[in-house]
């Protein structure tokens, strides 16, 4: 039987972490951070928080260093919200999914492809399947 408890707790952790990072942290290294997802194992002892950081690679490293250094601060705010025997130990990781999707989109645009549509040689898009006229039905 699958338990939905880790998924529910992961959602609460994501909300509390995002709120704490956005509104309560004063560290100048931590800017432009978006909490994308949280992974919690079934024992609820740890949590991996994946964040997306806008900026250069050095900005990302500094932000991740600051976030991991202030994990206890976020964990304290989480303990106030969660009523568990043990508060999960938090670790922050960079979510590379958004940057990968941006690079794939850039490559597709360079090849002349857009999101799901190929352009013909004249530069116009081919007709879609629903664009053909429907013949009248004779009864």
ROMI-650616 format. One record per atom (N, C-alpha, C): residue in three letters; atom name; x, y, z. Coordinates in steps of 0.1 Angstrom, whole numbers, m for minus. Each point is the difference from the previous one (the first is absolute). Example, Ala and Ser with C-alpha at 12.3 -4.5 7.8 and 13.67 -1.06 7.14 Angstrom:
<atoms>
<'ALA', 'N', <132, m57, 78>>
<'ALA', 'CA', <m9, 12, 0>>
<'ALA', 'C', <9, 12, 0>>
<'SER', 'N', <m4, 11, m7>>
<'SER', 'CA', <9, 11, 0>>
<'SER', 'C', <m8, 11, 8>>
</atoms>
This chain:
<atoms>
<'UNK', 'N', <8, m12, 0>>
<'UNK', 'CA', <m8, 12, 0>>
<'UNK', 'C', <9, 12, 0>>
<'UNK', 'N', <m3, 9, m9>>
<'UNK', 'CA', <9, 12, m2>>
<'UNK', 'C', <m5, 11, 10>>
<'UNK', 'N', <9, 6, 7>>
<'UNK', 'CA', <m4, 11, 9>>
<'UNK', 'C', <2, 14, m7>>
<'UNK', 'N', <m9, 8, 2>>
<'UNK', 'CA', <0, 14, m6>>
<'UNK', 'C', <6, 10, 10>>
<'UNK', 'N', <4, m5, 11>>
<'UNK', 'CA', <5, 9, 11>>
<'UNK', 'C', <13, 7, m5>>
<'UNK', 'N', <10, m7, m5>>
<'UNK', 'CA', <12, 8, m5>>
<'UNK', 'C', <m3, 10, m10>>
<'UNK', 'N', <m10, m2, m9>>
<'UNK', 'CA', <m3, 10, m10>>
<'UNK', 'C', <m7, 12, 6>>
<'UNK', 'N', <m8, m2, 10>>
<'UNK', 'CA', <m7, 11, 7>>
<'UNK', 'C', <11, 8, 8>>
<'UNK', 'N', <9, m7, 7>>
<'UNK', 'CA', <10, 7, 8>>
<'UNK', 'C', <10, 8, m10>>
<'UNK', 'N', <3, m6, m11>>
<'UNK', 'CA', <8, 7, m10>>
<'UNK', 'C', <m6, 13, m4>>
<'UNK', 'N', <m13, 0, m2>>
<'UNK', 'CA', <m7, 12, m5>>
<'UNK', 'C', <1, 11, 11>>
<'UNK', 'N', <m2, m4, 13>>
<'UNK', 'CA', <1, 9, 11>>
<'UNK', 'C', <14, 6, 1>>
<'UNK', 'N', <10, m9, m2>>
<'UNK', 'CA', <14, 4, 1>>
<'UNK', 'C', <3, 10, m11>>
<'UNK', 'N', <m5, m2, m12>>
<'UNK', 'CA', <2, 9, m11>>
<'UNK', 'C', <m6, 14, 3>>
<'UNK', 'N', <m12, 0, 5>>
<'UNK', 'CA', <m7, 12, 3>>
<'UNK', 'C', <8, 8, 11>>
<'UNK', 'N', <3, m7, 11>>
<'UNK', 'CA', <7, 7, 11>>
<'UNK', 'C', <14, 5, m5>>
<'UNK', 'N', <7, m8, m7>>
<'UNK', 'CA', <14, 4, m5>>
<'UNK', 'C', <m1, 12, m9>>
<'UNK', 'N', <m10, 0, m9>>
<'UNK', 'CA', <m1, 11, m9>>
<'UNK', 'C', <m4, 13, 7>>
<'UNK', 'N', <m9, m2, 10>>
<'UNK', 'CA', <m4, 12, 7>>
<'UNK', 'C', <11, 5, 9>>
<'UNK', 'N', <8, m8, 6>>
<'UNK', 'CA', <11, 4, 9>>
<'UNK', 'C', <11, 6, m9>>
<'UNK', 'N', <4, m6, m11>>
<'UNK', 'CA', <10, 6, m8>>
<'UNK', 'C', <m4, 13, m6>>
<'UNK', 'N', <m12, 1, m4>>
<'UNK', 'CA', <m5, 13, m7>>
<'UNK', 'C', <m2, 11, 10>>
<'UNK', 'N', <m6, m2, 12>>
<'UNK', 'CA', <m4, 10, 8>>
<'UNK', 'C', <8, 2, 13>>
<'UNK', 'N', <7, m10, 5>>
<'UNK', 'CA', <6, 1, 13>>
<'UNK', 'C', <15, 0, 0>>
<'UNK', 'N', <6, m4, m11>>
<'UNK', 'CA', <15, m1, 0>>
<'UNK', 'C', <6, 13, m4>>
<'UNK', 'N', <11, 5, 6>>
<'UNK', 'CA', <6, 12, m2>>
<'UNK', 'C', <14, m1, m7>>
<'UNK', 'N', <4, m12, m3>>
<'UNK', 'CA', <13, m3, m6>>
<'UNK', 'C', <1, 6, m14>>
<'UNK', 'N', <10, 9, m3>>
<'UNK', 'CA', <0, 6, m13>>
<'UNK', 'C', <4, m10, m11>>
<'UNK', 'N', <6, m12, 3>>
<'UNK', 'CA', <4, m10, m10>>
<'UNK', 'C', <m12, m7, m5>>
<'UNK', 'N', <m11, 1, 7>>
<'UNK', 'CA', <m12, m8, m4>>
<'UNK', 'C', <m10, 9, m6>>
<'UNK', 'N', <1, 1, m14>>
<'UNK', 'CA', <m9, 8, m8>>
<'UNK', 'C', <m4, m7, m12>>
<'UNK', 'N', <m12, 2, m5>>
<'UNK', 'CA', <m5, m6, m12>>
<'UNK', 'C', <m2, m15, 1>>
<'UNK', 'N', <m5, m5, 11>>
<'UNK', 'CA', <m1, m14, 3>>
<'UNK', 'C', <m15, m4, m1>>
<'UNK', 'N', <m2, m11, m7>>
<'UNK', 'CA', <m13, m6, m1>>
<'UNK', 'C', <1, m15, 4>>
<'UNK', 'N', <m8, m3, 10>>
<'UNK', 'CA', <m1, m14, 4>>
<'UNK', 'C', <m9, m8, m10>>
<'UNK', 'N', <6, m10, m7>>
<'UNK', 'CA', <m7, m7, m10>>
<'UNK', 'C', <m7, m12, 5>>
<'UNK', 'N', <8, m8, 8>>
<'UNK', 'CA', <m6, m13, 4>>
<'UNK', 'C', <7, m5, 13>>
<'UNK', 'N', <m6, m9, 7>>
<'UNK', 'CA', <6, m6, 12>>
<'UNK', 'C', <m2, m15, m1>>
<'UNK', 'N', <11, m7, 3>>
<'UNK', 'CA', <m1, m15, 1>>
<'UNK', 'C', <2, m4, 14>>
<'UNK', 'N', <m9, m8, 5>>
<'UNK', 'CA', <0, m5, 14>>
<'UNK', 'C', <m1, m15, m1>>
<'UNK', 'N', <9, m8, 7>>
<'UNK', 'CA', <m1, m14, 0>>
<'UNK', 'C', <m11, m4, 10>>
<'UNK', 'N', <m3, m13, m1>>
<'UNK', 'CA', <m12, m5, 8>>
<'UNK', 'C', <3, 1, 15>>
<'UNK', 'N', <13, 0, 5>>
<'UNK', 'CA', <3, 1, 14>>
<'UNK', 'C', <m1, 14, 6>>
<'UNK', 'N', <m2, 10, m9>>
<'UNK', 'CA', <m2, 14, 4>>
<'UNK', 'C', <12, 6, 8>>
<'UNK', 'N', <12, m6, m1>>
<'UNK', 'CA', <11, 5, 8>>
<'UNK', 'C', <8, 11, m8>>
<'UNK', 'N', <m1, 1, m13>>
<'UNK', 'CA', <7, 10, m7>>
<'UNK', 'C', <m9, 5, m12>>
<'UNK', 'N', <5, 11, m5>>
<'UNK', 'CA', <m7, 6, m12>>
<'UNK', 'C', <10, 7, m9>>
<'UNK', 'N', <m2, m3, m13>>
<'UNK', 'CA', <9, 7, m10>>
<'UNK', 'C', <m9, 11, m6>>
<'UNK', 'N', <4, 12, 2>>
<'UNK', 'CA', <m7, 12, m6>>
<'UNK', 'C', <7, 4, m12>>
<'UNK', 'N', <m7, 0, m12>>
<'UNK', 'CA', <6, 4, m12>>
<'UNK', 'C', <m4, 14, m4>>
<'UNK', 'N', <10, 8, m3>>
<'UNK', 'CA', <m3, 15, m2>>
<'UNK', 'C', <6, 3, m14>>
<'UNK', 'N', <m6, 10, m6>>
<'UNK', 'CA', <4, 6, m12>>
<'UNK', 'C', <5, 14, 3>>
<'UNK', 'N', <12, 4, m4>>
<'UNK', 'CA', <6, 12, 3>>
<'UNK', 'C', <3, 8, m13>>
<'UNK', 'N', <m4, 12, m1>>
<'UNK', 'CA', <3, 8, m12>>
<'UNK', 'C', <13, 7, 2>>
<'UNK', 'N', <9, 0, m10>>
<'UNK', 'CA', <13, 6, 1>>
<'UNK', 'C', <10, m8, m6>>
<'UNK', 'N', <13, 4, 2>>
<'UNK', 'CA', <11, m7, m5>>
<'UNK', 'C', <3, m12, 8>>
<'UNK', 'N', <10, m8, m4>>
<'UNK', 'CA', <4, m12, 7>>
<'UNK', 'C', <6, 3, 14>>
<'UNK', 'N', <7, 11, 1>>
<'UNK', 'CA', <5, 4, 13>>
<'UNK', 'C', <m11, 5, 9>>
<'UNK', 'N', <m10, 7, m5>>
<'UNK', 'CA', <m12, 3, 8>>
<'UNK', 'C', <m7, m12, 5>>
<'UNK', 'N', <m1, m10, m8>>
<'UNK', 'CA', <m7, m12, 4>>
<'UNK', 'C', <8, m7, 11>>
<'UNK', 'N', <13, m1, m1>>
<'UNK', 'CA', <9, m6, 10>>
<'UNK', 'C', <m2, 7, 13>>
<'UNK', 'N', <1, 14, 0>>
<'UNK', 'CA', <m1, 8, 12>>
<'UNK', 'C', <m14, m2, 6>>
<'UNK', 'N', <m10, 0, m8>>
<'UNK', 'CA', <m13, m2, 6>>
<'UNK', 'C', <m2, m13, 6>>
<'UNK', 'N', <5, m11, m6>>
<'UNK', 'CA', <m1, m13, 5>>
<'UNK', 'C', <8, m1, 13>>
<'UNK', 'N', <11, 6, 1>>
<'UNK', 'CA', <8, 0, 12>>
<'UNK', 'C', <m7, 7, 11>>
<'UNK', 'N', <m7, 11, m3>>
<'UNK', 'CA', <m7, 7, 10>>
<'UNK', 'C', <m13, m7, 4>>
<'UNK', 'N', <m6, m7, m9>>
<'UNK', 'CA', <m12, m8, 4>>
<'UNK', 'C', <3, m12, 8>>
<'UNK', 'N', <11, m7, m3>>
<'UNK', 'CA', <4, m11, 8>>
<'UNK', 'C', <5, 4, 14>>
<'UNK', 'N', <6, 12, 1>>
<'UNK', 'CA', <4, 6, 12>>
<'UNK', 'C', <m12, 4, 9>>
<'UNK', 'N', <m11, 4, m6>>
<'UNK', 'CA', <m11, 4, 8>>
<'UNK', 'C', <m11, m11, 0>>
<'UNK', 'N', <3, m12, m3>>
<'UNK', 'CA', <m10, m11, 0>>
<'UNK', 'C', <m6, m1, 14>>
<'UNK', 'N', <8, 2, 11>>
<'UNK', 'CA', <m6, m1, 13>>
<'UNK', 'C', <m10, 11, 3>>
<'UNK', 'N', <1, 11, m6>>
<'UNK', 'CA', <m9, 11, 2>>
<'UNK', 'C', <m14, m4, m7>>
<'UNK', 'N', <1, m5, m12>>
<'UNK', 'CA', <m12, m5, m7>>
<'UNK', 'C', <m6, m12, 7>>
<'UNK', 'N', <9, m8, 6>>
<'UNK', 'CA', <m5, m12, 7>>
<'UNK', 'C', <m8, 4, 13>>
<'UNK', 'N', <5, 11, 6>>
<'UNK', 'CA', <m7, 4, 12>>
<'UNK', 'C', <m14, 5, m3>>
<'UNK', 'N', <m1, 8, m11>>
<'UNK', 'CA', <m13, 4, m5>>
<'UNK', 'C', <m9, m11, m4>>
<'UNK', 'N', <6, m10, m5>>
<'UNK', 'CA', <m7, m12, m4>>
<'UNK', 'C', <m6, m8, 12>>
<'UNK', 'N', <8, 0, 11>>
<'UNK', 'CA', <m4, m7, 12>>
<'UNK', 'C', <m12, 6, 6>>
<'UNK', 'N', <m1, 14, m1>>
<'UNK', 'CA', <m11, 7, 5>>
<'UNK', 'C', <m13, m4, m7>>
<'UNK', 'N', <1, m3, m13>>
<'UNK', 'CA', <m11, m3, m8>>
<'UNK', 'C', <m4, m15, 0>>
<'UNK', 'N', <10, m9, 0>>
<'UNK', 'CA', <m2, m14, 0>>
<'UNK', 'C', <m1, m5, 15>>
<'UNK', 'N', <m9, m8, 2>>
<'UNK', 'CA', <m1, m6, 14>>
<'UNK', 'C', <4, m15, m1>>
<'UNK', 'N', <13, m2, m2>>
<'UNK', 'CA', <6, m13, m1>>
<'UNK', 'C', <9, m2, 11>>
<'UNK', 'N', <3, m13, 3>>
<'UNK', 'CA', <10, m3, 11>>
<'UNK', 'C', <13, 5, m4>>
<'UNK', 'N', <4, m2, m13>>
<'UNK', 'CA', <13, 4, m5>>
<'UNK', 'C', <m2, 10, m12>>
<'UNK', 'N', <7, 11, 0>>
<'UNK', 'CA', <m1, 8, m11>>
<'UNK', 'C', <11, m5, m10>>
<'UNK', 'N', <m4, m1, m13>>
<'UNK', 'CA', <9, m5, m10>>
<'UNK', 'C', <13, 9, m1>>
<'UNK', 'N', <11, m6, m2>>
<'UNK', 'CA', <12, 7, m3>>
<'UNK', 'C', <0, 5, m14>>
<'UNK', 'N', <3, 13, m2>>
<'UNK', 'CA', <m2, 6, m13>>
<'UNK', 'C', <14, 1, m7>>
<'UNK', 'N', <m1, m2, m13>>
<'UNK', 'CA', <12, 3, m9>>
<'UNK', 'C', <m5, 6, m13>>
<'UNK', 'N', <7, 10, m5>>
<'UNK', 'CA', <m4, 7, m12>>
<'UNK', 'C', <9, m5, m12>>
<'UNK', 'N', <m7, m1, m11>>
<'UNK', 'CA', <6, m4, m12>>
<'UNK', 'C', <m5, 8, m12>>
<'UNK', 'N', <9, 2, m10>>
<'UNK', 'CA', <m4, 8, m12>>
<'UNK', 'C', <m9, m9, m9>>
<'UNK', 'N', <m11, 5, m4>>
<'UNK', 'CA', <m9, m7, m10>>
<'UNK', 'C', <4, 5, m14>>
<'UNK', 'N', <6, m10, m7>>
<'UNK', 'CA', <5, 4, m13>>
<'UNK', 'C', <m10, m2, m11>>
<'UNK', 'N', <m12, m4, 3>>
<'UNK', 'CA', <m11, m2, m10>>
<'UNK', 'C', <m4, 12, m8>>
<'UNK', 'N', <m1, 12, 7>>
<'UNK', 'CA', <m4, 12, m7>>
<'UNK', 'C', <11, 5, m10>>
<'UNK', 'N', <13, m1, 4>>
<'UNK', 'CA', <11, 4, m9>>
<'UNK', 'C', <1, m10, m11>>
<'UNK', 'N', <m2, m13, 2>>
<'UNK', 'CA', <0, m9, m11>>
<'UNK', 'C', <m11, 2, m10>>
<'UNK', 'N', <m12, 3, 5>>
<'UNK', 'CA', <m11, 3, m9>>
<'UNK', 'C', <3, 13, m8>>
<'UNK', 'N', <6, 10, 6>>
<'UNK', 'CA', <3, 12, m8>>
<'UNK', 'C', <10, m3, m11>>
<'UNK', 'N', <10, m8, 4>>
<'UNK', 'CA', <10, m3, m11>>
<'UNK', 'C', <m6, m9, m11>>
<'UNK', 'N', <m9, m9, 3>>
<'UNK', 'CA', <m6, m8, m10>>
<'UNK', 'C', <m9, 10, m9>>
<'UNK', 'N', <m7, 9, 6>>
<'UNK', 'CA', <m8, 9, m8>>
<'UNK', 'C', <9, 9, m9>>
<'UNK', 'N', <11, 4, 5>>
<'UNK', 'CA', <10, 8, m8>>
<'UNK', 'C', <5, m8, m12>>
<'UNK', 'N', <3, m13, 2>>
<'UNK', 'CA', <5, m8, m10>>
<'UNK', 'C', <m11, m3, m11>>
<'UNK', 'N', <m12, m1, 5>>
<'UNK', 'CA', <m12, m2, m10>>
<'UNK', 'C', <m2, 12, m8>>
<'UNK', 'N', <1, 12, 6>>
<'UNK', 'CA', <m1, 12, m7>>
<'UNK', 'C', <11, 2, m10>>
<'UNK', 'N', <12, m4, 3>>
<'UNK', 'CA', <11, 1, m9>>
<'UNK', 'C', <m2, m9, m12>>
<'UNK', 'N', <m7, m11, 2>>
<'UNK', 'CA', <m2, m10, m11>>
<'UNK', 'C', <m13, 4, m8>>
<'UNK', 'N', <m7, 10, 4>>
<'UNK', 'CA', <m12, 5, m7>>
<'UNK', 'C', <m13, m7, 4>>
<'UNK', 'N', <1, m7, 12>>
<'UNK', 'CA', <m12, m7, 5>>
<'UNK', 'C', <m5, 8, 11>>
<'UNK', 'N', <m13, 0, 1>>
<'UNK', 'CA', <m7, 6, 12>>
<'UNK', 'C', <m6, m11, 8>>
<'UNK', 'N', <m7, 3, 10>>
<'UNK', 'CA', <m6, m9, 9>>
<'UNK', 'C', <m10, m9, m7>>
<'UNK', 'N', <5, m11, m6>>
<'UNK', 'CA', <m9, m10, m6>>
<'UNK', 'C', <m4, 3, m14>>
<'UNK', 'N', <4, 11, m6>>
<'UNK', 'CA', <m3, 3, m14>>
<'UNK', 'C', <12, 1, m9>>
<'UNK', 'N', <0, m7, m11>>
<'UNK', 'CA', <11, 1, m9>>
<'UNK', 'C', <m4, 11, m11>>
<'UNK', 'N', <9, 7, m4>>
<'UNK', 'CA', <m3, 10, m11>>
<'UNK', 'C', <3, m6, m13>>
<'UNK', 'N', <m8, 3, m11>>
<'UNK', 'CA', <3, m5, m13>>
<'UNK', 'C', <10, 9, m7>>
<'UNK', 'N', <4, m4, m12>>
<'UNK', 'CA', <10, 7, m7>>
<'UNK', 'C', <m4, 15, m3>>
<'UNK', 'N', <m13, 2, m2>>
<'UNK', 'CA', <m5, 14, m3>>
<'UNK', 'C', <0, 8, 13>>
<'UNK', 'N', <1, m6, 12>>
<'UNK', 'CA', <0, 7, 12>>
<'UNK', 'C', <m13, 0, 7>>
<'UNK', 'N', <m10, m6, m6>>
<'UNK', 'CA', <m13, 0, 6>>
<'UNK', 'C', <m2, m14, 7>>
<'UNK', 'N', <m8, 0, 10>>
<'UNK', 'CA', <m2, m13, 7>>
<'UNK', 'C', <m10, m9, m8>>
<'UNK', 'N', <2, m13, 1>>
<'UNK', 'CA', <m9, m9, m6>>
<'UNK', 'C', <m13, 0, 7>>
<'UNK', 'N', <m11, m3, m7>>
<'UNK', 'CA', <m13, 0, 6>>
<'UNK', 'C', <m1, m11, 11>>
<'UNK', 'N', <m8, 3, 10>>
<'UNK', 'CA', <m2, m10, 11>>
<'UNK', 'C', <m11, m9, m4>>
<'UNK', 'N', <m1, m11, 7>>
<'UNK', 'CA', <m9, m11, m3>>
<'UNK', 'C', <m15, 5, 1>>
<'UNK', 'N', <m3, 9, 8>>
<'UNK', 'CA', <m14, 5, 2>>
<'UNK', 'C', <m3, 11, m10>>
<'UNK', 'N', <9, 4, m9>>
<'UNK', 'CA', <m3, 12, m9>>
<'UNK', 'C', <m7, m4, m13>>
<'UNK', 'N', <m1, m13, m3>>
<'UNK', 'CA', <m7, m4, m12>>
<'UNK', 'C', <m15, 2, 1>>
<'UNK', 'N', <m6, 4, m11>>
<'UNK', 'CA', <m15, 2, 1>>
<'UNK', 'C', <m7, m14, 2>>
<'UNK', 'N', <m10, 0, 8>>
<'UNK', 'CA', <m8, m12, 2>>
<'UNK', 'C', <m11, m1, m10>>
<'UNK', 'N', <m1, m11, m8>>
<'UNK', 'CA', <m11, m1, m10>>
<'UNK', 'C', <m13, m1, 7>>
<'UNK', 'N', <m10, 5, m7>>
<'UNK', 'CA', <m14, m1, 5>>
<'UNK', 'C', <m4, m14, 0>>
<'UNK', 'N', <m8, m4, 9>>
<'UNK', 'CA', <m5, m13, 1>>
<'UNK', 'C', <m14, m1, m7>>
<'UNK', 'N', <m1, m9, m9>>
<'UNK', 'CA', <m13, m2, m7>>
<'UNK', 'C', <m7, m11, 7>>
<'UNK', 'N', <m13, 2, 4>>
<'UNK', 'CA', <m8, m10, 6>>
<'UNK', 'C', <m10, m6, m8>>
</atoms>
